């Protein structure tokens, strides 16, 4: 990342060219702390963003493929620390020269943030590939700290962009297993409740009119002892806390989910596991399916 008085430059790719200019900035200027669309819009309004040499006028402008975008960083910008490689244990489910899929245990943060710069899954992956040269891992599937299961990471920007395009086109299938209170009725269904941040508690997401369109498919696998059920969920959209909120809103909170009404005497974290991901390999274009075995705390209840 350049110093604050220099210009940050990048070229858009096919994945970016379908987005608004403010969305592109948020996706690509990744080393700026607290980067948001609101910040990007202010930069554009201030005239510090150019596209192909011309000052950008509107945040809503669509940008052509391979456009050159320049941003002169304002003096008050705070730069995010670059994640460091750190020794760590990885449960590798699949790996090749293009990507890696690991089984994340509960309690591990996926990506460093301003609150936690070390001890994350990405720190361990950077250590794992430390001798491969210029590798820039890009995370395709992010999980909450206390959700376990498959996390897929690309080793290059091009592969990451291709997987994102595949996801937008519906070629990436994400399946989760959850243990919930109650017996969902009907046994299979689709939840379409729109989601947004809780205005009274920013940690929470709630069902709200005018929220972001959200779609979760679910299927009851089998009933469990103690009025519990094992449920398979498939994400059709990827909103924050989507499965947790959708199930809780229907009266079936996930066991252990203290934020959305699950009892914590049965499990100390939410009983949600990213079980299987099906995708098209970004280079070979061959189908790839990766499954993560259930962790011990999940098995203790579901078996």
Secondary structure, DSSP 8 states (H G I E B T S, - for coil): ---TTSEEEEE--TTTTTSBHHHHHHHH-TTBTT--HHHHHHHHHTT-EEETTEE---TT-B--TT-EEEEE--TT--B------------EEEE-SSEEEEEE-TT--SS--SS--SSSHHHHHHHHTTTSSS---EESS---TT-EEEEEEESSHHHHHHHHHHHHTT--EEEEEEEEES--SSSEEEE---EEEETTEEEEEEE-TT-B---EEEEEEEEETTTEEEEEEEESS--TTHHHHHHHHTT--BTT-TTTT--SSS-SS--EEEEEEEEE-TTT--EEEEE----HHHHHHH-
